[in-house]
Amino acid sequence: MQVAMYYRNQDVRLEELPKPQISDDELLMKVAASGICGSDVMEWYRVKRAPLVLGHEATGEIVEIGNKVKKFKVGNRIFVSHHVPCNACRYCLSGNHTVCETLHSTNYFPGGFSEYIRVPGVNLERGTFLLPDRVSFEAGTFIEPIACVLRGQRMVGLKPNQSVLILGSGISGLLHLMLARNSGVETIVTTDINQYRLRLAQDLGAAAVINAKEDVVANFRKVNHNRLADLVIVCTSALSAFQQAIQGVDRAGTILCFAPTEQGVNLPVPINTFWRQSIKIMHSYGGGPDDIKQAIELIKSANLPLQKLVTHRLSLKETGLGFKLVSEAKDCVKVIIEPQKNS
């Protein structure tokens, strides 16, 4: 079978691997669509494990099942979680599934940017979900990123009456905007240095957009009755955005670090000021099983305009182009690879 083998962001090659053989408790999925995630192009994080096949937002159709598999059948349309928790450790039992050791050691093979995926038994039991009839393969690629956003917004207790400043209008920032709007939040301002993304954010309902090269805090105050933000969500790895978050959060407010910085970067935080003003800094990584179920239901029923986020649909042969587009972050938001598509 053909796969897109990642060596680095500017070097993704179409290669051949043997079609996976499954065991009695496994299944084989023919990949229909797989989105390129912003984390896929974090070269400092990915390149140390290269070469490898990436892609963790995959949907497809079951073409083979093991003899012991009873939950699914050939022909089912599915989404599969690449990482799954144990659901039994103290972290899982306290709702912190994304720090479970099992979650960080599980995966399917070889990755979403391939013609077929072998789904191990543990992923089949704990992370394989039927796609509702109303959810297309393309829409299903948003299940994992939406689950991540849902978890982040749940952790910070997002409320409709809050003012929200989203730093970065890439795919994660726009999904935060879309889901916050769906929750009834009206005062949402997004930033970016890319005018294409800012226009899209405005089209998706942002109360205002700000060029991140300008004075973000001063411009946000103009929109928000001279107040700072109740919630600041950092959706870019740029250190300047984390600094803007510290300057832009109101008393008793919250900063959600949804994106990481590059490795080894430290952020000075005015601890005494934040202590006196009851400001919280929180992080959110990944999504848990309940977040994934909620994401599927949301995509099925909420009529989210996800198609507006998809800027490129490419064949497996064009995966290298997809990585180039995402890493350059110009007139591009969501790139979806369709392994069965002829380029």
TAMO-V785831 format. One record per run of one state. SS is the DSSP state (alpha for helix, beta for strand, coil for the rest). FROM is the first residue (numbers start at 1). TO is the last residue. Records with the same first field share a line. If there is no record, write none. Layout:
BEGIN
SS->FROM-TO + FROM-TO
END
This chain:
BEGIN
coil->1-1 + 9-10 + 17-26 + 36-37 + 42-42 + 50-51 + 53-57 + 66-76 + 81-89 + 94-96 + 100-108 + 110-113 + 115-115 + 120-120 + 131-136 + 141-142 + 156-162 + 168-170 + 183-186 + 193-194 + 204-207 + 212-215 + 224-228 + 235-238 + 258-270 + 277-279 + 284-288 + 302-305 + 329-333 + 339-343
beta->2-8 + 11-16 + 27-35 + 52-52 + 58-65 + 77-80 + 109-109 + 114-114 + 116-119 + 128-130 + 163-167 + 187-192 + 208-211 + 229-234 + 249-257 + 280-283 + 310-315 + 334-338
alpha->38-41 + 43-49 + 90-93 + 97-99 + 121-127 + 137-140 + 143-155 + 171-182 + 195-203 + 216-223 + 239-248 + 271-276 + 289-301 + 306-309 + 316-328
END
